[in-house]
Amino acid sequence: MKRLLFLAVLTGLITVAAAAQAQTQVSVSGDARIYATFWSKYQYTNWNFNGTQTWQSLNIFERFRLKTDFVANEDLKFRLGIRIDDGPTGNAAWGHATFTIDNPDATSIQVYQAYMQFNWPNTDVQFTIGYQDFDLPFSADWLGANPVMGGTDAAAAVVEIPVIYDHFQIKTGFSRLLDASPGFQQTTTQQADRLDAYFLTLPISLEDFKATPWGMVAVAGRDAGYGGISVGQGPYTNETLATNLFSAGGFSTVPLRNAQNAYWWAGTTVTVSSLDFFKFYGDVIYGSGNDSDRKINRRQGLFFDVAAEYTDLDYFTPQVTFWYSTGEDKSLSNGSERLPCVVNYWGPTSSFLFNTTQEFNYGFMGTNSIGSWGLVAGLEKISLLPDLTNRLVFTYARGTNSPAGLRAANLLNGVGNYVQMGRDLTSQEYELAVNLDTKYDIYQNLAAIAETGWSHGDFQTSVWTHRFTSQTRNGDAWKVAVGLRYQF
């Protein structure tokens, strides 16, 4: 029945598109990837976050994105995006769910974009309303995305107002990130079960200089069910809205006193290109949440990065990035000293350590840029042969969290449930990683891709227990992913 329903819906969409063709231009674009990954010591142990499951070393995945734009004119369009989804990262595994033999009632087709976009008549003021790409500003695409909220989808209403053409604009909007019970509440009394966000960005563009000051305020309802919402790589790195927004005390043990709490963030991006062929980037972010609640439930912190690249070499582009983020102190009773975040996809030059811009999902170690510092150095766009490009990246990461603070968090919530070995680092722990990625263009739109990575981590037994750290001493983590990507 599910398959029949899907076919009926698809047939209806095609019929509507064909009927509207005379009046509306319909354009289609897509991205298809099929790849296999082989891992040794996934997450440094080959276990999940709390050591109850073992990662299968060889997996084959497939992902597909299809975007259809219905364009009435240059001032009005609607986009519908669908995908095959069999997990938190939008990939389907061969032999499971949709790709099970004979596909027994396992349709995994999801809508991941559905929004209208239009200009107010006779103006350049643009509205984008619906389920859409949503991210806060960041200085460079190759740095990944904003660590507070970047590289994700959300239901939002956004307006962009040009003030000085090509130099200054205002972008603002509202997003309902979470609503645990839309429509009727689960009780006869009103519940605080929503997470709403309001944001403002002010992009400034001058010759050789760009900056985007920005801010966001969120109203977080106590009963919105944050622990049940996986983000990032979801269950594989145990990231949820609760781990990203709350302190260790407020995560599961100490209830929030207020029905609603405010979170706020402020930051700016900076890009300078005044020197020939050198570009410099920087981002500064400060955020705080639950400020009026119990002290143990509060969370606030700072993140910044600086980066540079040189663009005048024929065969590669050198890139270097330094980042720093405040970490937990030794006490839980005064709350958390880490920057609260929603969805964190920060990671420069497609580093193997971070959930960032790899071609293939399940291809990173999941290190948290919040509560750490480090250096990433890479050679991007290495081109020595026609149609063949490479990327070589070295990463060093060290924690800024107190060992006593993470030890206390594990004692309070259980090992791996709030903080996780390999994801969250103490000031005495470090990780090294190297990745070499290769892409060969078979055709203009079809590429064969190979991603390889190696990582070594040094972790404290007093924080993570001998059971976990002993696994890391039996060999380092490495992966090989090979596959095809077709874009049209």
C-alpha positions as CSV (number, residue, x, y, z in Angstrom):
1,M,0.0,0.0,0.0
2,K,2.8,2.4,0.8
3,R,4.4,1.8,-2.6
4,L,1.0,2.3,-4.3
5,L,0.5,5.5,-2.4
6,F,3.9,6.8,-3.3
7,L,3.4,6.0,-7.0
8,A,0.0,7.8,-6.9
9,V,1.5,10.9,-5.4
10,L,4.4,10.8,-7.8
11,T,2.0,10.4,-10.8
12,G,0.0,13.3,-9.5
13,L,3.0,15.5,-9.3
14,I,4.1,14.7,-12.8
15,T,0.6,15.4,-14.1
16,V,0.4,18.7,-12.3
17,A,3.8,19.7,-13.6
18,A,2.9,18.8,-17.1
19,A,-0.4,20.7,-16.9
20,A,1.4,23.8,-15.5
21,Q,4.2,23.6,-18.1
22,A,2.6,26.1,-20.4
23,Q,2.4,28.8,-17.7
24,T,5.1,27.7,-15.3
25,Q,8.7,26.8,-16.0
26,V,9.7,23.5,-14.3
27,S,13.4,22.8,-13.7
28,V,14.8,19.7,-12.0
29,S,18.2,19.1,-10.5
30,G,19.5,16.2,-8.5
31,D,22.4,14.5,-6.7
32,A,22.9,10.7,-6.5
33,R,25.7,9.0,-4.6
34,I,26.4,5.2,-4.2
35,Y,29.3,4.3,-2.1
36,A,30.9,1.7,0.2
37,T,32.7,2.4,3.4
38,F,35.2,0.2,5.3
39,W,36.1,1.2,8.9
40,S,38.6,0.0,11.4
41,K,38.0,1.3,15.0
42,Y,35.0,3.4,14.2
43,Q,34.8,6.1,16.9
44,Y,38.2,4.7,18.1
45,T,36.6,1.6,19.6
46,N,34.3,0.1,16.9
47,W,31.5,0.6,19.5
48,N,28.7,3.0,19.8
49,F,28.7,5.9,22.3
50,N,28.0,3.7,25.4
51,G,29.6,0.5,24.3
52,T,26.5,-1.6,23.7
53,Q,26.7,-2.1,19.9
54,T,29.5,-2.9,17.4
55,W,29.9,-1.0,14.1
56,Q,29.8,-3.2,11.0
57,S,33.1,-2.7,9.2
58,L,31.8,-2.8,5.6
59,N,28.6,-1.0,4.6
60,I,27.1,0.1,1.3
61,F,25.0,3.2,1.2
62,E,23.0,5.1,-1.4
63,R,21.6,8.7,-1.2
64,F,19.5,10.6,-3.6
65,R,18.3,14.2,-3.6
66,L,15.8,15.6,-6.2
67,K,14.9,19.3,-6.3
68,T,12.1,20.6,-8.5
69,D,11.6,24.3,-9.0
70,F,8.2,25.6,-10.2
71,V,9.0,29.1,-11.6
72,A,6.1,31.4,-12.4
73,N,8.5,34.3,-13.2
74,E,11.7,35.8,-11.9
75,D,9.8,37.1,-8.8
76,L,7.9,33.9,-7.8
77,K,8.8,30.2,-7.4
78,F,8.2,27.1,-5.3
79,R,10.7,24.4,-4.6
80,L,10.0,20.8,-3.7
81,G,12.9,18.7,-2.6
82,I,12.6,14.9,-1.9
83,R,15.2,12.4,-0.8
84,I,15.7,8.7,0.0
85,D,16.2,8.6,3.7
86,D,16.9,5.6,5.9
87,G,18.7,7.2,8.8
88,P,19.7,10.4,10.5
89,T,22.1,11.5,7.6
90,G,19.7,10.8,4.7
91,N,21.4,7.7,3.4
92,A,19.9,4.3,2.7
93,A,21.9,1.1,3.4
94,W,21.8,-1.7,0.9
95,G,19.9,-4.6,2.4
96,H,17.9,-2.5,4.8
97,A,14.5,-0.8,4.7
98,T,14.0,0.7,1.2
99,F,16.9,-1.4,-0.2
100,T,15.8,-4.7,1.3
101,I,15.2,-7.6,-1.1
102,D,11.9,-7.1,-3.0
103,N,11.3,-3.9,-0.8
104,P,8.6,-5.3,1.5
105,D,6.6,-2.2,2.5
106,A,9.6,-0.1,3.3
107,T,9.2,3.3,1.4
108,S,11.7,5.8,2.8
109,I,10.9,8.8,0.6
110,Q,10.9,12.1,2.5
111,V,10.3,15.8,1.7
112,Y,13.3,17.8,2.9
113,Q,12.5,21.1,1.2
114,A,9.2,22.7,0.5
115,Y,9.1,26.5,0.3
116,M,7.8,29.4,-1.7
117,Q,10.1,32.3,-2.6
118,F,8.9,35.7,-4.0
119,N,9.8,39.3,-4.2
120,W,7.4,41.9,-3.0
121,P,5.9,43.6,-6.1
122,N,8.1,46.3,-7.6
123,T,10.8,45.8,-5.0
124,D,13.9,43.7,-4.3
125,V,12.6,42.6,-0.9
126,Q,12.6,38.8,-1.0
127,F,10.5,36.4,1.2
128,T,11.3,32.7,1.6
129,I,8.7,30.8,3.6
130,G,8.5,27.1,4.3
131,Y,10.8,24.2,4.9
132,Q,14.2,25.4,3.6
133,D,17.9,25.4,4.0
134,F,18.7,27.2,7.2
135,D,22.0,28.3,8.6
136,L,23.6,31.2,10.4
137,P,26.4,33.2,8.8
138,F,29.9,32.0,8.5
139,S,33.0,33.5,6.9
140,A,33.9,30.7,4.3
141,D,32.2,27.7,2.8
142,W,35.4,25.6,3.2
143,L,35.2,26.1,7.0
144,G,32.0,24.0,7.1
145,A,29.1,25.9,8.7
146,N,28.2,27.9,11.7
147,P,28.7,25.8,14.9
148,V,25.6,27.1,16.5
149,M,23.3,26.3,13.6
150,G,24.5,25.5,10.1
151,G,24.0,23.2,7.2
152,T,20.6,22.0,8.1
153,D,16.9,22.3,7.1
154,A,14.2,24.0,9.1
155,A,10.7,25.4,8.8
156,A,11.2,29.2,8.7
157,A,9.9,32.5,7.4
158,V,12.8,34.7,6.1
159,V,12.9,38.2,4.6
160,E,15.9,39.8,2.9
161,I,15.8,43.6,2.5
162,P,18.5,45.3,0.4
163,V,19.4,48.6,1.9
164,I,22.5,49.7,-0.1
165,Y,22.7,47.6,-3.3
166,D,25.6,45.1,-3.2
167,H,26.9,46.6,0.1
168,F,24.4,46.3,2.9
169,Q,21.2,44.3,3.5
170,I,19.1,43.2,6.4
171,K,18.1,39.5,6.7
172,T,15.7,38.5,9.5
173,G,13.2,35.8,10.2
174,F,11.5,33.3,12.5
175,S,11.9,29.5,12.7
176,R,9.8,26.9,14.7
177,L,12.6,24.4,15.3
178,L,10.5,22.0,17.4
179,D,6.9,21.6,18.4
180,A,6.2,18.5,20.4
181,S,2.4,18.6,20.1
182,P,1.1,20.8,17.2
183,G,-2.6,21.5,17.3
184,F,-4.1,20.1,20.5
185,Q,-1.9,19.9,23.6
186,Q,-1.6,16.5,25.3
187,T,-3.3,17.9,28.4
188,T,-6.1,20.4,29.2
189,T,-3.5,22.9,30.3
190,Q,-1.1,24.8,28.0
191,Q,2.4,23.2,27.9
192,A,5.7,24.8,27.0
193,D,6.6,22.3,24.3
194,R,8.1,24.4,21.5
195,L,11.5,25.7,20.5
196,D,11.2,28.9,18.6
197,A,14.0,31.0,17.2
198,Y,14.3,34.6,15.9
199,F,17.4,35.8,14.1
200,L,18.9,38.9,12.5
201,T,21.9,39.2,10.2
202,L,23.4,42.4,8.7
203,P,25.7,41.5,5.8
204,I,28.2,44.2,4.9
205,S,30.3,44.1,1.7
206,L,33.0,46.5,0.8
207,E,36.0,46.3,-1.5
208,D,38.3,43.6,-0.1
209,F,36.3,43.4,3.1
210,K,33.1,41.6,4.2
211,A,31.5,41.2,7.6
212,T,28.2,39.9,8.8
213,P,27.2,40.7,12.4
214,W,24.4,38.5,13.5
215,G,22.3,37.5,16.5
216,M,19.7,34.9,17.4
217,V,17.3,34.5,20.3
218,A,15.4,31.2,21.0
219,V,12.6,30.5,23.4
220,A,13.0,27.0,24.7
221,G,9.9,25.3,26.2
222,R,10.7,22.8,29.0
223,D,8.5,20.0,27.6
224,A,9.7,20.0,24.0
225,G,11.4,16.6,24.2
226,Y,14.9,17.6,23.3
227,G,16.5,14.3,24.1
228,G,14.5,12.5,21.4
229,I,15.7,14.7,18.6
230,S,19.0,13.4,17.0
231,V,21.1,16.0,15.2
232,G,24.5,15.8,13.4
233,Q,25.2,12.2,13.0
234,G,22.5,11.3,15.5
235,P,22.9,8.0,17.4
236,Y,26.4,7.4,16.0
237,T,27.9,10.3,17.9
238,N,25.0,10.5,20.4
239,E,24.2,14.2,19.5
240,T,20.8,15.4,20.4
241,L,19.3,18.8,21.0
242,A,19.6,18.0,24.7
243,T,23.4,17.3,24.6
244,N,23.9,20.4,22.5
245,L,21.8,22.9,24.5
246,F,21.8,21.8,28.1
247,S,24.4,21.5,30.9
248,A,25.4,18.1,32.3
249,G,23.2,18.8,35.3
250,G,20.1,19.8,33.3
251,F,20.6,17.0,30.7
252,S,18.6,14.4,32.6
253,T,19.0,14.7,36.4
254,V,18.1,18.3,37.5
255,P,14.8,19.5,36.1
256,L,14.4,22.9,34.7
257,R,12.7,25.3,37.0
258,N,11.2,27.6,34.4
259,A,8.6,26.5,31.9
260,Q,10.3,28.6,29.3
261,N,13.9,29.7,29.1
262,A,15.7,32.1,26.7
263,Y,18.8,31.3,24.7
264,W,20.8,33.9,22.9
265,W,23.8,34.1,20.6
266,A,25.7,37.0,19.0
267,G,28.6,36.9,16.6
268,T,30.2,38.2,13.5
269,T,32.0,36.9,10.4
270,V,35.0,38.7,8.8
271,T,36.6,38.2,5.4
272,V,39.6,40.3,4.3
273,S,41.2,40.0,0.8
274,S,43.2,43.2,0.6
275,L,46.5,41.4,0.0
276,D,47.0,39.9,-3.5
277,F,45.9,36.2,-3.6
278,F,45.7,36.0,0.3
279,K,42.3,35.7,1.9
280,F,41.8,35.8,5.7
281,Y,38.7,34.7,7.6
282,G,37.5,35.0,11.1
283,D,34.4,34.1,13.2
284,V,33.6,35.0,16.8
285,I,30.5,33.6,18.6
286,Y,29.2,34.0,22.2
287,G,26.1,32.3,23.4
288,S,24.2,31.7,26.6
289,G,21.1,29.9,27.8
290,N,18.9,29.1,30.8
291,D,20.4,32.2,32.5
292,S,17.4,32.7,34.9
293,D,17.0,29.0,35.7
294,R,18.9,27.1,38.4
295,K,22.6,27.7,38.3
296,I,23.4,24.1,37.5
297,N,21.2,24.3,34.4
298,R,22.8,27.3,32.8
299,R,25.1,27.1,29.8
300,Q,27.3,29.7,28.2
301,G,30.5,29.8,26.1
302,L,32.7,31.3,23.5
303,F,33.9,30.0,20.1
304,F,36.3,31.7,17.6
305,D,38.3,30.7,14.5
306,V,40.8,32.4,12.2
307,A,41.8,31.0,8.8
308,A,43.8,31.9,5.7
309,E,44.2,30.6,2.2
310,Y,46.5,31.4,-0.8
311,T,44.8,31.3,-4.2
312,D,47.6,32.0,-6.8
313,L,49.1,28.5,-7.1
314,D,48.3,26.5,-10.2
315,Y,48.3,23.1,-8.7
316,F,46.8,23.4,-5.2
317,T,45.4,25.9,-2.7
318,P,47.0,25.9,0.8
319,Q,44.5,26.5,3.7
320,V,45.2,26.8,7.4
321,T,42.7,27.2,10.3
322,F,43.0,27.7,14.1
323,W,40.0,27.4,16.4
324,Y,39.4,27.7,20.1
325,S,36.3,27.1,22.2
326,T,35.8,27.3,26.0
327,G,35.3,24.1,27.8
328,E,33.8,22.7,31.1
329,D,35.4,23.6,34.4
330,K,35.8,21.1,37.2
331,S,32.3,21.8,38.7
332,L,28.9,20.9,37.4
333,S,27.0,23.0,40.1
334,N,27.8,26.3,38.3
335,G,26.4,25.1,35.0
336,S,28.3,24.5,31.7
337,E,31.0,26.7,30.2
338,R,30.6,25.4,26.6
339,L,28.8,27.3,23.9
340,P,25.2,26.0,23.5
341,C,24.4,25.0,19.9
342,V,21.6,23.5,17.9
343,V,23.2,21.7,14.9
344,N,27.0,21.9,14.5
345,Y,28.5,21.2,11.1
346,W,31.8,23.1,11.6
347,G,34.9,21.6,10.1
348,P,37.6,23.2,7.8
349,T,38.9,21.7,4.6
350,S,36.8,18.6,4.9
351,S,38.9,17.4,7.9
352,F,38.4,13.7,8.8
353,L,37.8,14.6,12.4
354,F,34.7,16.7,11.9
355,N,31.2,16.3,10.6
356,T,31.6,18.7,7.7
357,T,31.8,18.6,3.9
358,Q,32.8,15.1,3.1
359,E,31.3,13.7,-0.1
360,F,30.2,10.6,1.7
361,N,28.4,10.4,5.0
362,Y,29.6,8.1,7.9
363,G,33.1,9.3,6.9
364,F,34.3,11.3,9.9
365,M,35.3,10.8,13.6
366,G,32.7,13.1,15.1
367,T,35.1,15.3,17.2
368,N,33.3,18.2,18.8
369,S,34.6,21.7,17.9
370,I,32.8,23.0,21.1
371,G,35.1,22.5,24.1
372,S,38.3,22.1,22.1
373,W,41.1,23.9,20.3
374,G,43.4,22.9,17.4
375,L,44.9,23.4,14.0
376,V,43.9,22.2,10.5
377,A,46.3,22.5,7.6
378,G,45.4,21.3,4.2
379,L,46.1,21.4,0.5
380,E,42.9,21.8,-1.4
381,K,42.3,21.4,-5.2
382,I,45.5,19.5,-5.9
383,S,45.5,19.1,-9.7
384,L,48.4,17.4,-11.3
385,L,46.6,15.4,-14.0
386,P,43.6,16.2,-16.1
387,D,40.2,15.5,-14.5
388,L,41.9,14.3,-11.3
389,T,41.9,16.4,-8.1
390,N,43.1,15.6,-4.6
391,R,42.8,16.9,-1.1
392,L,45.4,16.4,1.7
393,V,44.5,17.5,5.3
394,F,46.3,17.3,8.7
395,T,44.4,18.0,11.9
396,Y,45.4,18.3,15.5
397,A,42.7,18.7,18.2
398,R,43.0,19.1,22.0
399,G,40.3,19.6,24.6
400,T,39.6,22.6,26.8
401,N,37.3,20.6,29.2
402,S,38.5,19.9,32.7
403,P,39.0,16.1,33.2
404,A,37.2,16.5,36.6
405,G,34.2,18.1,34.8
406,L,33.8,15.4,32.2
407,R,34.4,12.7,34.9
408,A,31.6,14.2,36.9
409,A,29.3,14.4,33.9
410,N,29.8,10.6,33.3
411,L,29.2,9.8,36.9
412,L,26.0,11.8,36.8
413,N,24.6,10.7,33.5
414,G,26.5,7.5,32.6
415,V,29.5,7.1,30.4
416,G,28.8,8.3,26.9
417,N,25.3,9.6,27.4
418,Y,26.1,13.3,27.8
419,V,29.7,13.5,26.8
420,Q,31.4,10.8,24.7
421,M,35.0,9.6,24.3
422,G,36.5,10.8,21.1
423,R,33.8,13.4,20.6
424,D,34.4,15.5,23.8
425,L,38.1,16.0,24.8
426,T,39.6,16.9,28.1
427,S,42.6,19.3,28.3
428,Q,44.8,16.2,28.7
429,E,43.6,14.5,25.6
430,Y,44.4,15.0,21.9
431,E,43.6,13.6,18.5
432,L,45.6,13.5,15.3
433,A,44.2,12.9,11.9
434,V,45.2,12.8,8.3
435,N,42.9,12.4,5.3
436,L,43.6,12.1,1.6
437,D,40.6,12.4,-0.8
438,T,40.6,11.8,-4.5
439,K,38.1,12.7,-7.2
440,Y,38.2,11.7,-10.9
441,D,35.7,13.2,-13.3
442,I,34.6,10.3,-15.6
443,Y,32.2,12.7,-17.3
444,Q,31.3,16.3,-16.6
445,N,28.6,15.3,-14.2
446,L,29.8,11.9,-13.0
447,A,32.8,11.5,-10.6
448,A,34.5,8.5,-9.0
449,I,35.6,9.4,-5.5
450,A,37.8,7.8,-2.9
451,E,38.1,9.1,0.7
452,T,40.8,7.7,3.1
453,G,41.4,8.8,6.6
454,W,43.5,7.8,9.7
455,S,43.2,9.1,13.2
456,H,45.0,8.5,16.6
457,G,43.6,9.5,19.9
458,D,45.0,9.6,23.4
459,F,42.3,9.4,26.2
460,Q,42.1,9.3,30.0
461,T,41.1,6.1,31.7
462,S,40.0,8.0,34.8
463,V,37.4,9.8,32.7
464,W,36.2,7.1,30.3
465,T,37.0,3.8,32.2
466,H,39.5,1.1,31.3
467,R,36.9,-0.7,29.2
468,F,36.8,2.1,26.6
469,T,40.4,3.4,26.6
470,S,41.9,-0.1,26.4
471,Q,40.1,-0.5,23.0
472,T,41.9,2.6,21.6
473,R,45.3,1.0,22.4
474,N,44.7,-1.9,20.1
475,G,45.2,0.1,16.9
476,D,44.2,3.5,15.4
477,A,41.1,4.4,13.5
478,W,41.0,4.4,9.8
479,K,38.5,4.3,6.9
480,V,38.3,3.9,3.2
481,A,35.2,5.1,1.3
482,V,34.8,4.6,-2.5
483,G,31.9,5.5,-4.7
484,L,30.2,7.5,-7.5
485,R,28.5,10.8,-7.5
486,Y,26.2,11.9,-10.3
487,Q,24.9,15.5,-10.4
488,F,22.3,16.8,-12.9
